[in-house]
Amino acid sequence: MCQSQSEQQWVNELRDSSPEKFKDVDVLDVGSANLNGTYKPFFSQAGCSMYTGIDVMPFNNVDIVSPVHLYNPDKQFDIVFSASQLEHDLHWKESLMKFIELCKPGGMIIISAWCNLDRHGTRDEMPTTAAYSGLDSEWDDYYENRSVEDIK
Protein backbone atom coordinates (compact mmCIF):
# COMPACT_ATOMS: atom_id res chain seq x y z
CA MET A 1 0.00 0.00 0.00
CA CYS A 2 1.28 3.41 -0.92
CA GLN A 3 -0.22 6.32 0.92
CA SER A 4 -0.19 9.50 -1.12
CA GLN A 5 -1.08 12.83 0.42
CA SER A 6 -4.10 13.22 -1.88
CA GLU A 7 -5.29 9.69 -1.09
CA GLN A 8 -5.02 10.36 2.65
CA GLN A 9 -6.91 13.66 2.26
CA TRP A 10 -9.68 11.95 0.28
CA VAL A 11 -10.11 9.22 2.91
CA ASN A 12 -10.17 11.81 5.71
CA GLU A 13 -12.86 13.78 3.87
CA LEU A 14 -14.91 10.63 3.44
CA ARG A 15 -14.64 9.84 7.16
CA ASP A 16 -15.45 13.43 8.16
CA SER A 17 -18.55 13.51 5.92
CA SER A 18 -20.00 10.35 7.52
CA PRO A 19 -18.23 9.63 10.82
CA GLU A 20 -21.04 7.33 11.99
CA LYS A 21 -20.20 4.88 9.19
CA PHE A 22 -16.76 4.30 10.73
CA LYS A 23 -17.84 3.71 14.35
CA ASP A 24 -17.89 0.17 15.75
CA VAL A 25 -17.44 -1.49 12.37
CA ASP A 26 -15.44 -4.44 11.07
CA VAL A 27 -12.92 -3.43 8.35
CA LEU A 28 -11.13 -5.56 5.77
CA ASP A 29 -8.07 -3.74 4.37
CA VAL A 30 -7.13 -5.36 1.05
CA GLY A 31 -3.46 -4.92 0.18
CA SER A 32 -2.61 -4.04 3.77
CA ALA A 33 1.16 -4.68 3.72
CA ASN A 34 2.83 -1.69 5.32
CA LEU A 35 5.24 -0.89 2.49
CA ASN A 36 4.90 2.91 2.47
CA GLY A 37 2.35 3.51 5.17
CA THR A 38 -0.77 1.93 6.59
CA TYR A 39 -4.38 2.93 7.13
CA LYS A 40 -4.71 0.86 10.31
CA PRO A 41 -4.27 3.92 12.61
CA PHE A 42 -6.80 5.84 10.52
CA PHE A 43 -9.45 3.16 11.10
CA SER A 44 -8.58 2.89 14.79
CA GLN A 45 -8.85 6.66 15.30
CA ALA A 46 -12.14 6.70 13.36
CA GLY A 47 -13.62 4.28 15.90
CA CYS A 48 -13.59 1.01 13.97
CA SER A 49 -13.89 -1.95 16.33
CA MET A 50 -12.15 -4.64 14.25
CA TYR A 51 -9.44 -4.42 11.59
CA THR A 52 -8.24 -7.27 9.38
CA GLY A 53 -5.43 -6.79 6.90
CA ILE A 54 -5.10 -9.12 3.90
CA ASP A 55 -2.27 -9.27 1.36
CA VAL A 56 -0.58 -11.79 -0.91
CA MET A 57 2.58 -11.94 1.20
CA PRO A 58 3.46 -12.04 4.87
CA PHE A 59 4.46 -8.56 5.97
CA ASN A 60 3.96 -6.02 8.72
CA ASN A 61 0.22 -5.26 9.11
CA VAL A 62 -0.96 -8.44 7.32
CA ASP A 63 -3.30 -10.73 9.28
CA ILE A 64 -4.39 -12.98 6.38
CA VAL A 65 -1.94 -14.08 3.67
CA SER A 66 -4.01 -14.80 0.57
CA PRO A 67 -5.02 -13.25 -2.71
CA VAL A 68 -8.34 -11.60 -1.86
CA HIS A 69 -10.18 -13.29 -4.73
CA LEU A 70 -9.42 -16.67 -3.05
CA TYR A 71 -10.31 -15.53 0.49
CA ASN A 72 -13.41 -17.26 1.87
CA PRO A 73 -14.08 -16.25 5.47
CA ASP A 74 -17.28 -17.24 7.21
CA LYS A 75 -18.27 -13.61 7.72
CA GLN A 76 -18.75 -10.30 5.92
CA PHE A 77 -17.29 -6.88 6.72
CA ASP A 78 -18.88 -3.46 7.25
CA ILE A 79 -16.10 -1.82 5.22
CA VAL A 80 -13.97 -3.37 2.47
CA PHE A 81 -11.09 -0.99 1.83
CA SER A 82 -8.56 -1.11 -1.02
CA ALA A 83 -5.96 1.62 -1.50
CA SER A 84 -3.27 1.36 -4.17
CA GLN A 85 -3.87 -2.38 -4.47
CA LEU A 86 -5.93 -3.09 -7.59
CA GLU A 87 -3.26 -1.86 -9.97
CA HIS A 88 -0.94 -4.57 -8.56
CA ASP A 89 -3.57 -7.32 -8.58
CA LEU A 90 -3.22 -9.78 -11.45
CA HIS A 91 -6.80 -10.96 -10.77
CA TRP A 92 -8.28 -7.51 -10.20
CA LYS A 93 -11.65 -8.26 -11.84
CA GLU A 94 -12.20 -11.30 -9.62
CA SER A 95 -11.03 -9.26 -6.64
CA LEU A 96 -13.62 -6.56 -7.34
CA MET A 97 -16.36 -9.19 -7.39
CA LYS A 98 -15.00 -10.62 -4.12
CA PHE A 99 -15.20 -7.14 -2.53
CA ILE A 100 -18.95 -7.25 -3.14
CA GLU A 101 -19.24 -10.72 -1.59
CA LEU A 102 -17.18 -9.68 1.43
CA CYS A 103 -19.15 -6.50 2.14
CA LYS A 104 -22.23 -6.67 4.35
CA PRO A 105 -25.49 -5.35 2.89
CA GLY A 106 -25.51 -1.62 3.59
CA GLY A 107 -21.74 -1.59 4.09
CA MET A 108 -19.14 0.39 2.18
CA ILE A 109 -16.56 -0.58 -0.39
CA ILE A 110 -13.86 2.09 -0.53
CA ILE A 111 -11.44 1.94 -3.45
CA SER A 112 -8.53 4.14 -4.39
CA ALA A 113 -6.45 3.04 -7.38
CA TRP A 114 -3.81 4.77 -9.46
CA CYS A 115 -4.77 5.75 -12.99
CA ASN A 116 -1.65 7.60 -14.15
CA LEU A 117 1.37 6.45 -12.17
CA ASP A 118 4.56 5.10 -13.70
CA ARG A 119 4.97 1.33 -13.51
CA HIS A 120 6.43 0.47 -10.11
CA GLY A 121 6.63 -2.23 -7.47
CA THR A 122 7.66 -4.92 -9.96
CA ARG A 123 10.83 -6.97 -10.19
CA ASP A 124 11.58 -5.76 -13.71
CA GLU A 125 11.18 -2.04 -12.91
CA MET A 126 12.33 -1.82 -9.29
CA PRO A 127 14.28 -4.96 -8.41
CA THR A 128 15.78 -3.57 -5.20
CA THR A 129 12.51 -2.27 -3.71
CA ALA A 130 9.81 -4.53 -5.14
CA ALA A 131 7.95 -6.73 -2.69
CA TYR A 132 7.62 -10.26 -4.02
CA SER A 133 4.48 -12.24 -3.36
CA GLY A 134 6.12 -15.59 -3.94
CA LEU A 135 3.02 -16.60 -5.91
CA ASP A 136 4.58 -16.53 -9.37
CA SER A 137 6.69 -14.28 -11.53
CA GLU A 138 3.69 -13.06 -13.52
CA TRP A 139 2.07 -11.72 -10.33
CA ASP A 140 5.33 -10.16 -9.10
CA ASP A 141 5.82 -8.32 -12.39
CA TYR A 142 2.21 -7.15 -12.79
CA TYR A 143 1.26 -3.47 -12.76
CA GLU A 144 -1.51 -1.75 -14.70
CA ASN A 145 -3.12 1.60 -13.94
CA ARG A 146 -6.87 1.45 -13.32
CA SER A 147 -9.53 3.80 -14.64
CA VAL A 148 -13.00 4.65 -13.43
CA GLU A 149 -14.33 2.57 -16.31
CA ASP A 150 -12.37 -0.46 -15.04
CA ILE A 151 -14.05 -0.19 -11.63
CA LYS A 152 -17.58 0.30 -13.01
TORVEXVO-508556 format. One line per 2 residues: for each residue x, y, z of N, C-alpha, C. Coordinates in Angstrom, 1 decimal, padded with zeros to 4 digits, always signed. Layout:
! TORVEXVO-508556
X/Y/Z/X/Y/Z/X/Y/Z  ... .
END
This chain:
! TORVEXVO-508556
+000.8/-001.2/+000.0/+000.0/+000.0/+000.0/+000.9/+001.2/+000.0  +000.5/+002.2/-000.8/+001.3/+003.4/-000.9/+000.3/+004.6/-000.6 .
+000.6/+005.2/+000.5/-000.2/+006.3/+000.9/+000.2/+007.6/+000.3  -000.5/+008.2/-000.6/-000.2/+009.5/-001.1/-000.9/+010.5/-000.3 .
-000.4/+011.8/-000.3/-001.1/+012.8/+000.4/-002.5/+013.0/+000.0  -002.7/+013.0/-001.4/-004.1/+013.2/-001.9/-005.0/+012.1/-001.5 .
-004.5/+010.8/-001.5/-005.3/+009.7/-001.1/-005.7/+009.8/+000.4  -004.7/+010.2/+001.2/-005.0/+010.4/+002.7/-006.1/+011.5/+002.9 .
-005.9/+012.6/+002.1/-006.9/+013.7/+002.3/-008.3/+013.2/+001.9  -008.4/+012.4/+000.8/-009.7/+011.9/+000.3/-010.3/+011.0/+001.3 .
-009.6/+010.1/+001.9/-010.1/+009.2/+002.9/-010.5/+010.0/+004.2  -009.8/+011.0/+004.6/-010.2/+011.8/+005.7/-011.5/+012.6/+005.4 .
-011.6/+013.1/+004.2/-012.9/+013.8/+003.9/-014.1/+012.8/+003.9  -013.8/+011.6/+003.4/-014.9/+010.6/+003.4/-015.3/+010.3/+004.9 .
-014.3/+010.1/+005.7/-014.6/+009.8/+007.2/-015.4/+011.0/+007.8  -014.9/+012.2/+007.5/-015.4/+013.4/+008.2/-016.9/+013.7/+007.7 .
-017.2/+013.3/+006.4/-018.5/+013.5/+005.9/-019.6/+012.5/+006.5  -019.1/+011.4/+007.0/-020.0/+010.3/+007.5/-019.3/+009.6/+008.7 .
-019.0/+010.3/+009.7/-018.2/+009.6/+010.8/-018.9/+008.4/+011.4  -020.3/+008.4/+011.4/-021.0/+007.3/+012.0/-020.8/+006.0/+011.2 .
-020.4/+006.1/+010.0/-020.2/+004.9/+009.2/-018.9/+004.2/+009.5  -018.1/+004.9/+010.3/-016.8/+004.3/+010.7/-016.7/+003.9/+012.2 .
-017.8/+004.1/+012.9/-017.8/+003.7/+014.4/-018.3/+002.3/+014.5  -017.5/+001.5/+015.4/-017.9/+000.2/+015.8/-018.2/-000.7/+014.6 .
-017.3/-000.7/+013.6/-017.4/-001.5/+012.4/-016.2/-002.4/+012.2  -016.4/-003.4/+011.4/-015.4/-004.4/+011.1/-014.9/-004.1/+009.7 .
-013.6/-003.9/+009.6/-012.9/-003.4/+008.4/-012.0/-004.5/+007.8  -012.1/-004.7/+006.5/-011.1/-005.6/+005.8/-010.3/-004.6/+004.9 .
-009.0/-004.6/+005.1/-008.1/-003.7/+004.4/-007.3/-004.6/+003.4  -007.7/-004.5/+002.1/-007.1/-005.4/+001.0/-005.9/-004.7/+000.5 .
-004.8/-005.5/+000.6/-003.5/-004.9/+000.2/-002.9/-004.2/+001.3  -002.9/-004.7/+002.5/-002.6/-004.0/+003.8/-001.1/-004.0/+004.1 .
-000.3/-004.7/+003.4/+001.2/-004.7/+003.7/+001.7/-003.3/+003.9  +002.3/-003.0/+005.0/+002.8/-001.7/+005.3/+004.2/-001.4/+004.6 .
+004.0/-001.2/+003.3/+005.2/-000.9/+002.5/+005.6/+000.6/+002.6  +004.7/+001.5/+002.4/+004.9/+002.9/+002.5/+003.9/+003.6/+003.4 .
+003.4/+002.9/+004.3/+002.3/+003.5/+005.2/+001.2/+002.5/+005.3  +000.4/+002.8/+006.3/-000.8/+001.9/+006.6/-002.0/+002.8/+007.0 .
-003.1/+002.3/+006.7/-004.4/+002.9/+007.1/-004.9/+002.4/+008.5  -004.2/+001.4/+009.0/-004.7/+000.9/+010.3/-004.9/+001.9/+011.4 .
-004.0/+002.9/+011.6/-004.3/+003.9/+012.6/-005.5/+004.8/+012.2  -005.7/+005.1/+011.0/-006.8/+005.8/+010.5/-008.1/+005.2/+011.0 .
-008.2/+003.9/+010.7/-009.4/+003.2/+011.1/-009.6/+003.1/+012.6  -008.5/+002.9/+013.3/-008.6/+002.9/+014.8/-009.0/+004.2/+015.3 .
-008.5/+005.3/+014.8/-008.9/+006.7/+015.3/-010.3/+007.0/+014.9  -010.8/+006.4/+013.8/-012.1/+006.7/+013.4/-013.2/+006.0/+014.2 .
-012.7/+005.0/+015.0/-013.6/+004.3/+015.9/-014.0/+002.9/+015.4  -013.3/+002.4/+014.4/-013.6/+001.0/+014.0/-013.2/+000.0/+015.1 .
-014.1/-001.0/+015.2/-013.9/-001.9/+016.3/-013.0/-003.1/+016.0  -012.9/-003.5/+014.7/-012.2/-004.6/+014.2/-011.5/-004.3/+012.9 .
-010.2/-004.7/+012.8/-009.4/-004.4/+011.6/-008.8/-005.7/+011.2  -008.9/-006.1/+009.9/-008.2/-007.3/+009.4/-007.5/-006.8/+008.1 .
-006.2/-007.1/+008.1/-005.4/-006.8/+006.9/-005.2/-008.1/+006.1  -005.3/-008.0/+004.8/-005.1/-009.1/+003.9/-004.2/-008.7/+002.8 .
-003.2/-009.5/+002.5/-002.3/-009.3/+001.4/-001.7/-010.6/+000.9  -001.1/-010.6/-000.3/-000.6/-011.8/-000.9/+000.7/-012.3/-000.3 .
+001.3/-011.5/+000.6/+002.6/-011.9/+001.2/+002.6/-011.6/+002.7  +003.3/-012.4/+003.5/+003.5/-012.0/+004.9/+004.3/-010.8/+005.0 .
+003.8/-009.9/+005.8/+004.5/-008.6/+006.0/+003.9/-007.9/+007.2  +004.5/-006.8/+007.6/+004.0/-006.0/+008.7/+002.5/-005.5/+008.4 .
+001.6/-005.7/+009.3/+000.2/-005.3/+009.1/-000.7/-006.2/+008.3  -000.2/-007.4/+008.1/-001.0/-008.4/+007.3/-001.4/-009.5/+008.3 .
-002.7/-009.7/+008.4/-003.3/-010.7/+009.3/-003.6/-012.0/+008.5  -004.0/-011.9/+007.3/-004.4/-013.0/+006.4/-003.5/-012.9/+005.1 .
-002.8/-014.0/+004.9/-001.9/-014.1/+003.7/-002.7/-014.9/+002.6  -003.2/-014.2/+001.6/-004.0/-014.8/+000.6/-004.3/-013.8/-000.5 .
-004.4/-014.2/-001.7/-005.0/-013.2/-002.7/-006.5/-013.1/-002.3  -007.0/-011.9/-002.4/-008.3/-011.6/-001.9/-009.4/-012.4/-002.7 .
-009.2/-012.6/-003.9/-010.2/-013.3/-004.7/-010.3/-014.8/-004.3  -009.3/-015.3/-003.6/-009.4/-016.7/-003.1/-009.8/-016.7/-001.6 .
-010.0/-015.6/-000.9/-010.3/-015.5/+000.5/-011.8/-015.9/+000.7  -012.0/-016.8/+001.6/-013.4/-017.3/+001.9/-013.7/-017.4/+003.4 .
-013.8/-016.2/+004.0/-014.1/-016.3/+005.5/-015.5/-016.6/+005.7  -015.9/-016.9/+006.9/-017.3/-017.2/+007.2/-018.0/-016.0/+007.8 .
-017.6/-014.8/+007.3/-018.3/-013.6/+007.7/-018.1/-012.6/+006.6  -018.9/-011.5/+006.8/-018.7/-010.3/+005.9/-018.3/-009.1/+006.7 .
-017.9/-008.1/+006.1/-017.3/-006.9/+006.7/-018.2/-005.7/+006.5  -018.1/-004.7/+007.4/-018.9/-003.5/+007.2/-018.2/-002.6/+006.2 .
-016.9/-002.6/+006.2/-016.1/-001.8/+005.2/-015.1/-002.7/+004.6  -015.0/-002.7/+003.2/-014.0/-003.4/+002.5/-013.2/-002.2/+001.8 .
-011.9/-002.1/+002.2/-011.1/-001.0/+001.8/-009.9/-001.5/+001.0  -009.7/-000.8/-000.1/-008.6/-001.1/-001.0/-007.9/+000.2/-001.5 .
-006.7/+000.4/-001.1/-006.0/+001.6/-001.5/-004.7/+001.2/-002.2  -004.5/+001.6/-003.4/-003.3/+001.4/-004.2/-003.0/-000.1/-004.3 .
-004.0/-000.9/-004.4/-003.9/-002.4/-004.5/-004.3/-003.0/-005.8  -005.4/-002.5/-006.4/-005.9/-003.1/-007.6/-005.0/-003.0/-008.8 .
-004.2/-002.0/-008.8/-003.3/-001.9/-010.0/-002.1/-002.9/-009.9  -002.0/-003.5/-008.7/-000.9/-004.6/-008.6/-001.6/-006.0/-008.5 .
-002.8/-006.1/-008.7/-003.6/-007.3/-008.6/-003.8/-008.0/-010.0  -003.1/-009.1/-010.2/-003.2/-009.8/-011.4/-004.7/-010.2/-011.7 .
-005.4/-010.5/-010.7/-006.8/-011.0/-010.8/-007.8/-009.9/-010.3  -007.5/-008.6/-010.7/-008.3/-007.5/-010.2/-009.8/-007.6/-010.5 .
-010.2/-008.1/-011.6/-011.6/-008.3/-011.8/-012.3/-009.2/-010.9  -011.7/-010.4/-010.6/-012.2/-011.3/-009.6/-012.2/-010.7/-008.2 .
-011.1/-009.9/-007.9/-011.0/-009.3/-006.6/-012.2/-008.3/-006.4  -012.5/-007.5/-007.5/-013.6/-006.6/-007.3/-014.9/-007.3/-007.0 .
-015.1/-008.4/-007.7/-016.4/-009.2/-007.4/-016.3/-009.7/-006.0  -015.1/-010.1/-005.5/-015.0/-010.6/-004.1/-015.3/-009.5/-003.1 .
-014.9/-008.3/-003.4/-015.2/-007.1/-002.5/-016.7/-007.1/-002.3  -017.5/-007.3/-003.3/-019.0/-007.3/-003.1/-019.4/-008.4/-002.2 .
-018.9/-009.6/-002.4/-019.2/-010.7/-001.6/-018.9/-010.5/-000.1  -017.7/-009.9/+000.1/-017.2/-009.7/+001.4/-017.8/-008.5/+002.2 .
-018.5/-007.7/+001.5/-019.1/-006.5/+002.1/-020.6/-006.8/+002.6  -020.9/-006.5/+003.8/-022.2/-006.7/+004.4/-023.2/-005.8/+003.6 .
-024.5/-006.2/+003.5/-025.5/-005.3/+002.9/-025.5/-004.0/+003.7  -025.5/-002.9/+003.0/-025.5/-001.6/+003.6/-024.1/-001.1/+004.0 .
-023.1/-002.0/+003.8/-021.7/-001.6/+004.1/-021.1/-000.7/+003.0  -019.8/-000.5/+003.1/-019.1/+000.4/+002.2/-018.0/-000.3/+001.6 .
-017.8/-000.2/+000.3/-016.6/-000.6/-000.4/-015.9/+000.7/-000.8  -014.6/+000.9/-000.3/-013.9/+002.1/-000.5/-012.6/+001.7/-001.4 .
-012.5/+002.3/-002.5/-011.4/+001.9/-003.4/-010.7/+003.2/-003.9  -009.4/+003.1/-003.8/-008.5/+004.1/-004.4/-007.5/+003.4/-005.2 .
-007.4/+003.7/-006.5/-006.5/+003.0/-007.4/-005.8/+004.1/-008.3  -004.5/+003.9/-008.6/-003.8/+004.8/-009.5/-004.3/+004.6/-010.9 .
-004.4/+005.8/-011.6/-004.8/+005.8/-013.0/-003.7/+006.3/-013.9  -002.7/+006.9/-013.3/-001.7/+007.6/-014.2/-000.3/+007.6/-013.5 .
+000.1/+006.5/-012.8/+001.4/+006.5/-012.2/+002.3/+005.6/-013.0  +003.6/+005.9/-013.0/+004.6/+005.1/-013.7/+004.6/+003.7/-013.1 .
+004.8/+002.7/-013.9/+005.0/+001.3/-013.5/+006.0/+001.3/-012.3  +005.6/+000.6/-011.3/+006.4/+000.5/-010.1/+006.1/-000.8/-009.3 .
+006.9/-001.1/-008.4/+006.6/-002.2/-007.5/+006.8/-003.6/-008.1  +007.5/-003.6/-009.3/+007.7/-004.9/-010.0/+009.1/-005.3/-010.0 .
+009.4/-006.5/-010.2/+010.8/-007.0/-010.2/+011.6/-006.4/-011.4  +010.9/-006.2/-012.5/+011.6/-005.8/-013.7/+011.8/-004.2/-013.7 .
+011.0/-003.5/-013.0/+011.2/-002.0/-012.9/+011.9/-001.6/-011.7  +011.7/-002.2/-010.6/+012.3/-001.8/-009.3/+012.9/-003.0/-008.5 .
+013.9/-003.7/-009.0/+014.3/-005.0/-008.4/+014.8/-004.8/-007.0  +015.3/-003.7/-006.6/+015.8/-003.6/-005.2/+014.7/-003.2/-004.2 .
+013.6/-002.7/-004.7/+012.5/-002.3/-003.7/+011.2/-003.0/-003.9  +011.1/-003.8/-004.9/+009.8/-004.5/-005.1/+009.6/-005.6/-004.0 .
+008.3/-005.7/-003.7/+007.9/-006.7/-002.7/+007.4/-007.9/-003.5  +008.0/-009.1/-003.2/+007.6/-010.3/-004.0/+006.6/-011.1/-003.3 .
+005.5/-011.5/-004.0/+004.5/-012.2/-003.4/+004.9/-013.7/-003.2  +005.8/-014.2/-004.0/+006.1/-015.6/-003.9/+005.1/-016.4/-004.6 .
+004.1/-015.8/-005.2/+003.0/-016.6/-005.9/+003.5/-017.1/-007.3  +004.0/-016.2/-008.1/+004.6/-016.5/-009.4/+005.2/-015.3/-010.0 .
+006.0/-015.4/-011.0/+006.7/-014.3/-011.5/+005.7/-013.4/-012.3  +004.7/-013.9/-012.8/+003.7/-013.1/-013.5/+003.0/-012.1/-012.5 .
+002.7/-012.6/-011.4/+002.1/-011.7/-010.3/+003.1/-010.7/-009.9  +004.3/-011.1/-009.6/+005.3/-010.2/-009.1/+005.7/-009.1/-010.1 .
+005.5/-009.3/-011.4/+005.8/-008.3/-012.4/+004.6/-007.6/-012.9  +003.4/-007.7/-012.3/+002.2/-007.2/-012.8/+002.0/-005.7/-012.2 .
+001.7/-004.8/-013.1/+001.3/-003.5/-012.8/+000.5/-002.9/-013.9  -000.7/-002.4/-013.7/-001.5/-001.8/-014.7/-002.4/-000.7/-014.0 .
-002.3/+000.5/-014.5/-003.1/+001.6/-013.9/-004.6/+001.2/-014.1  -005.4/+001.7/-013.2/-006.9/+001.4/-013.3/-007.6/+002.7/-013.7 .
-008.7/+002.6/-014.3/-009.5/+003.8/-014.6/-010.9/+003.6/-014.0  -011.6/+004.7/-014.0/-013.0/+004.7/-013.4/-013.8/+003.6/-014.2 .
-013.6/+003.5/-015.5/-014.3/+002.6/-016.3/-014.0/+001.1/-015.9  -012.7/+000.9/-015.5/-012.4/-000.5/-015.0/-013.2/-000.9/-013.8 .
-013.4/+000.1/-012.9/-014.1/-000.2/-011.6/-015.6/-000.3/-011.8  -016.1/+000.4/-012.8/-017.6/+000.3/-013.0/-017.9/-001.1/-013.5 .
END
